[in-house]
Amino acid sequence: MDEHTGDRGAVMGPELDPGALIVGRDAELARLFRAVDSVSADPVLMLVGDVGTGKSALLEHAVLRAEAAGARILRAAGSESEASLAFSALHQLLRPVPAEVDGLPGRQRAAMQNAFGEGPATSGPDPMLVGIAVLSLLSGLGDHHPVLVVLDDVQWFDRASLDALSFAARRLAGEPVTMLIGARDGDHLPGLDRHVPTLTLGPLDNAAAQQLLDLQPKSPTGHTRSRILDQAGGNPLALVELTRTAWAHDTAAPLPTSGPLPLTDHLERIFAARLDNLPASTTRALLLLAAMDSADSAVAASAGLPRAEDAAWLPAMQAGLVRRTGRDVRFRHPLVRSAVYHAASLAAQREAHLVLAELLRDEPDRRAWHLAAASPYPDAAVSAELERTAGRARRRGGHAAATQALQRAAELAPRREDSAQLLVEAAAAAVFTGDIAWVEELVAAAHARTGDATLLASAAVQAGRLAVLTERHTMVFSRLADSAEELTVSQPAAALDLVAGAAVVRFYSGQDTQRHRIQDLLRRLPVNASHAGLHTWVRAVSDPFDDRARLVSLLPQLTAEAQARPERLTTVGIMAWLLDETPQAVRAFDEAFDRWELQGALPEGLGGAVAWAYVERGRWEQAREACTRTTAVGRAAGLDHAVACAATVDATVLAFQGHAPSARTRAEDALALIDPLESRSVFVYARRALGAAAAAEGAYETAYDQLRMVFTADGAPVHYHAAYPALADLAAAAVRCGRHEEVVAIVERSASALADNASPRLRALISRARGLLADPEDAEPHFRAALADPVLEYWPFEYAQTLLDLAEWLRRRRRIAEARGPLTEALEIFRRLGAHPWIERARAESRAAGLDVTDAAPGALAELSPQQQQIIRLAARGLTNREIGEKLFLSPRTVSSHLYRSFPKLGITARSQLRDLIEGTLATAAHQEQGHARPWKQSPDVSRTPSHRTGPATRTWQQ
């Protein structure tokens, strides 16, 4: 509450002044009117401009147009003094619709109640679930009337509200909801800066400025008019207010001859000048109004602030400082509030906050902030109040609000040690805002207040937690490694935490010099039983193919130890995935999600391993669900690297499914977000996805070019873990475009480098690559070796590719009967996975082998978009539209719309037919093919997952 420039009355909606004509904004007004019209193509429009350019007036005209058309209006206005109160802006927006909030589905309603501090104390609402709840609520309101959401002064919204609203804003396509956003030009708005159509208000041109002056009650003339035009610089508010001041001086004293002053300071002084000669009761009322938050007004007005009809307000109204709006009084402009507040003495400001704190004694969070604003010196009691406020904010998921409260509590703590402790706690809370600069600021402040090694080590660990999720890998690695080196003797546990973070950065960057630094640090750290798991983590992440057998042997013990700490199961799962123990990784992830639903505000380090493990295991829809969540969370936190990681996984699945254009778009999006020299992992994954997309289209030259970039010019892997699985696909592309000699050298170099540390999966991929590259008479042993280990069936797509390669080789050697078995199994696996390009290849090969392969109904899914396919598969598992929406971050209306458009393409009319479509026809197709040839081998179920619902399916797409 250090700045008081928000607008208290805006919560009620500004009352449009009959004389407030819009001048010089015809094009902007027309654009806003198009946005609120039902035919608008843009559900979200952001209006940006400097203070006084007319954003609020334009938004009000749009509101009047929408109201005249029968729209439901929801609005909220930011206040800088409320930016520290988690979900305050969202609460303001939804206060008129409590019944609709209560009507949300259980989990969404509970998330909203927790966010607003109305539910039981919990670990905090899932930020994504709050966003889904907002989206569902807006969509539901749209069932009855079009909805217009007006968000003004968004630069002052609290971060938790902004995250939830930006989440919903990105998903309004197809909804009868329009969102208009007003913000100061140049302010960073997380989640709204990119891809949001923006209308910028610049200064009025000279003709419009002249017209606006002509419309004033006392239009200036001559030199005074020229001075006003010059100093206002086309700012409408400045033109109006300077004109009023000029008229006031004409009746009292002449205008000062010096100038010009900086516009903002000049206007604030103008507003403050209007305070002269006001009655004491009016001055006191204005200061209380300036010092309070919008949510304070309901309590304060009834207890200490004059009512709107009170005579105390009349002099302020006559001076143009405030305006009455119904039962409320509001400042005419935020600068008036700022001028009123800052014109008061520090003692008067302090007295106002103390009065408000007393009035708000039943509102502990707001009371604490008023007490803090009234505390010019350290105060242990107020510091403790703010610390309790931070705790409540954290439980509601308001990490930014908690950070602000802890930071202010640290400033008020009398003892330096307590202040440093609070700053470290603030840094820990700030980690979950995604704002690394803020974390670093808090850590630096803690360093300035204490020399306590333990506390400073904790501060360094907090900074490292967020830093590993950024894309600045080289700089972050050096910082983490240097900090760890300083702490190896005095704080070995903290040093190991930092090395664990450095290992994650090493994975993302792929730089080999970082591996040597990590190994050196590990040798200098003591090994004890309590830290054995973290030592294993560092080794598995930084170099999984060094003594792989020993690392794998430690997994069962680590899994057993994690049973008491389900959150550690994800760590075990990541290590298992890195070691190519994908079945064990998936079991760990499944158990972790069953026992401990992940709902953090940020992606975890190496969280992409979850999605990759599901891809490898053949559970592609779950992989895409994981990507959807990571993308949403990463975007909300501004973590481009997390978004890029998810995009590469998504691109890979899309390529496997045959959606090559979509796959290319996602992969190119990932590459645009990273520096390939800083993030070799994302670079390699993106190139693999682009190679798979090209192969899906039969463009093998392009596939080769993309996959060749996964290895250096001399054949070394660009990334020590991500590159090796591309060997077989590179070989497949090479033999189809005559480039196989170069790839032989790469494959043999990789085999030599891995040697005995190669996993069964990598040995199989190398054998497949050798079979593809070998002379025809020498290929069979390699293909047989690639299929020899039964465990390889747990990588179903790779296994089916090898079966298809073997079958093609057998048929070309005229061993038709032998080819039919692997062909049948490969086709069945590809169909279960939905790998359409490979289904077509396997079907063509099957026909050539004399198999009667009929078209199967699941092929109709290929006509749907990737998102429609996800929705269809989830609906077939029995999920309702709301449940599907929660998984894919869509509104129920959007889900219903996709189902409505998909049913005719699938040739069905009822939801109850989906399960038969997805599963029953697969069994029929498999039975038809097995009648012609004995299956090569019994294949595990590679794509089905337990249904989330067991009741009967409903008959419509509107469930």
Stockholm file with secondary structure:
# STOCKHOLM 1.0

chainA/1-959         MDEHTGDRGAVMGPELDPGALIVGRDAELARLFRAVDSVSADPVLMLVGDVGTGKSALLEHAVLRAEAAGARILRAAGSESEASLAFSALHQLLRPVPAEVDGLPGRQRAAMQNAFGEGPATSGPDPMLVGIAVLSLLSGLGDHHPVLVVLDDVQWFDRASLDALSFAARRLAGEPVTMLIGARDGDHLPGLDRHVPTLTLGPLDNAAAQQLLDLQPKSPTGHTRSRILDQAGGNPLALVELTRTAWAHDTAAPLPTSGPLPLTDHLERIFAARLDNLPASTTRALLLLAAMDSADSAVAASAGLPRAEDAAWLPAMQAGLVRRTGRDVRFRHPLVRSAVYHAASLAAQREAHLVLAELLRDEPDRRAWHLAAASPYPDAAVSAELERTAGRARRRGGHAAATQALQRAAELAPRREDSAQLLVEAAAAAVFTGDIAWVEELVAAAHARTGDATLLASAAVQAGRLAVLTERHTMVFSRLADSAEELTVSQPAAALDLVAGAAVVRFYSGQDTQRHRIQDLLRRLPVNASHAGLHTWVRAVSDPFDDRARLVSLLPQLTAEAQARPERLTTVGIMAWLLDETPQAVRAFDEAFDRWELQGALPEGLGGAVAWAYVERGRWEQAREACTRTTAVGRAAGLDHAVACAATVDATVLAFQGHAPSARTRAEDALALIDPLESRSVFVYARRALGAAAAAEGAYETAYDQLRMVFTADGAPVHYHAAYPALADLAAAAVRCGRHEEVVAIVERSASALADNASPRLRALISRARGLLADPEDAEPHFRAALADPVLEYWPFEYAQTLLDLAEWLRRRRRIAEARGPLTEALEIFRRLGAHPWIERARAESRAAGLDVTDAAPGALAELSPQQQQIIRLAARGLTNREIGEKLFLSPRTVSSHLYRSFPKLGITARSQLRDLIEGTLATAAHQEQGHARPWKQSPDVSRTPSHRTGPATRTWQQ
#=GR chainA/1-959 SS CCCCCSCGGGGGCCCCCTTCCCCSCHHHHHHHHHHHSTTCSCSEEEEEECTTSSHHHHHHHHHHHHHHTTCEEEEEECCGGGTTSTTHHHHHHHTTCHHHHHTSCHHHHHHHHHHTTCSCCCSCCCHHHHHHHHHHHHHHHTTTSCEEEEEESGGGSCHHHHHHHHHHHTTCTTSSEEEEEEEETTCCCTTTSSSCCEEEECCCCHHHHHHHHHTSTTCCCHHHHHHHHHHHTTCHHHHHHHHHHHHHHHHSSCCCSCCCCCHHHHHHHHHHHTTTTCCHHHHHHHHHHHHSCGGGHHHHHHHTSCCTTSGGGHHHHHTTSEEEETTEEEESSHHHHHHHHHHSCHHHHHHHHHHHHHHTTTCHHHHHHHHHHTCSSCCHHHHHHHHHHHHHHHHTTCHHHHHHHHHHHHHHCSSHHHHHHHHHHHHHHHGGGTCHHHHHHHHHHHHHHCCCHHHHHHHHHHHHHHHTTSSCHHHHHHHHHHHHHHHTTTCHHHHHHHHHHHHHHHHHHCCHHHHHHHHHHHHHSCCCGGGHHHHHHHHHHHCTTSSHHHHHHHHHHHHHHHTTCHHHHHHHHHHHHHTTCHHHHHHHHHHHHHHSCCCCSSCCTTTHHHHHHHHHHTCHHHHHHHHHHHHHHHHHHTCHHHHHHHHHHHHHHHHHHTCHHHHHHHHHHHHHHSCTTTCHHHHHHHHHHHHHHHHHTTCHHHHHHHHHTTBCTTSCBSSTTTSGGGHHHHHHHHHTTTCHHHHHHHHHHHHHHHGGGCCHHHHHHHHHHHHHHSCGGGCHHHHHHHHCSGGGGGSHHHHHHHHHHHHHHHHHTTCHHHHHHHHHHHHHHHHHHTCHHHHHHHHHHHHHTTCCCCCCGGGGGGGSCHHHHHHHHHHHTTCCHHHHHHHHTCCHHHHHHHHHHHHHHHTCCSGGGHHIIIIIHHHHHHHHHHTTSCCSSCCCCCSCCCCSCCSCCCSSTTC
#=GC SS_cons         CCCCCSCGGGGGCCCCCTTCCCCSCHHHHHHHHHHHSTTCSCSEEEEEECTTSSHHHHHHHHHHHHHHTTCEEEEEECCGGGTTSTTHHHHHHHTTCHHHHHTSCHHHHHHHHHHTTCSCCCSCCCHHHHHHHHHHHHHHHTTTSCEEEEEESGGGSCHHHHHHHHHHHTTCTTSSEEEEEEEETTCCCTTTSSSCCEEEECCCCHHHHHHHHHTSTTCCCHHHHHHHHHHHTTCHHHHHHHHHHHHHHHHSSCCCSCCCCCHHHHHHHHHHHTTTTCCHHHHHHHHHHHHSCGGGHHHHHHHTSCCTTSGGGHHHHHTTSEEEETTEEEESSHHHHHHHHHHSCHHHHHHHHHHHHHHTTTCHHHHHHHHHHTCSSCCHHHHHHHHHHHHHHHHTTCHHHHHHHHHHHHHHCSSHHHHHHHHHHHHHHHGGGTCHHHHHHHHHHHHHHCCCHHHHHHHHHHHHHHHTTSSCHHHHHHHHHHHHHHHTTTCHHHHHHHHHHHHHHHHHHCCHHHHHHHHHHHHHSCCCGGGHHHHHHHHHHHCTTSSHHHHHHHHHHHHHHHTTCHHHHHHHHHHHHHTTCHHHHHHHHHHHHHHSCCCCSSCCTTTHHHHHHHHHHTCHHHHHHHHHHHHHHHHHHTCHHHHHHHHHHHHHHHHHHTCHHHHHHHHHHHHHHSCTTTCHHHHHHHHHHHHHHHHHTTCHHHHHHHHHTTBCTTSCBSSTTTSGGGHHHHHHHHHTTTCHHHHHHHHHHHHHHHGGGCCHHHHHHHHHHHHHHSCGGGCHHHHHHHHCSGGGGGSHHHHHHHHHHHHHHHHHTTCHHHHHHHHHHHHHHHHHHTCHHHHHHHHHHHHHTTCCCCCCGGGGGGGSCHHHHHHHHHHHTTCCHHHHHHHHTCCHHHHHHHHHHHHHHHTCCSGGGHHIIIIIHHHHHHHHHHTTSCCSSCCCCCSCCCCSCCSCCCSSTTC
//
